[in-house]
Amino acid sequence: MRTPISLISAGLMALAAPALAETSPAAPETTFAKPTLIQFAPPSVAGTPAAVSSQSRPSFGGTVNWTGFYGGVQAGIGFVDTNRSGSDEDIMGGFTLGYDHDFGQWVLGGALDYDFADIDAGPNNSIEEIFRVKGRAGYKIDRGLVYGTGGYAIANTDTAGSDDGWFIGGGYEYMISDQFSIGAEALYHEFDSVNNSGTDIEATTLQVRATYRF
């Protein structure tokens, strides 16, 4: 048989049960982070060629405009062979004045050349001067011009007088700036029976050139 005290305690516990249930801390909710997907880039392999931009390729024709007048100097060596006294060689030099017209990839032009020399060209005879009227046609490669040339020439000697002939050759010219260029040129000349003397002259010239365009 329950005592009054036990009955009172049981009643109090029954009354306090809802309040205890409301004030009891809730169990913490456990959250799980979403897994992170780790991506690995393929390792670079040493020596693998990189993509080459088309802009890094050498341009043919470049931005050089060859149109205009020019003047310059030239110097080199001349080799002379005759049908009378064998051959000889010596230094020579002179001047050039010309005009070029740029057609895009091709260049056409003309020039007047003068060279002074003192090269043996037969018994008691030597070439003292060479005049040229020349035409040239060239193909542009970047800032350079590869060209062929030819035309009319006059050789002046110290004892046999002067006579005309022809020449042909080629060269290369490179534009250092828009106005200044350097180059090299090789020419072959023929003068038959100079001034009816019976002396045939063949002359080959190798020269370097520097020109200024204006």
Secondary structure, DSSP 8 states (H G I E B T S, - for coil): ---HHHHHHHHHHHHHHHHHHHHS---------------------TT------GGGS--SSTT----EEEEEEEEEEEEEEESSS-EEEEEEEEEEEEEEEE-SSEEEEEEEEEEEEEEE-STT-EEEEEEEEEEEEEEEETTEEEEEEEEEEEEEESSS-EEEEEEEEEEEEEESSSSEEEEEEEEEEEE-SGGGSS--EEEEEEEEEEEEE-
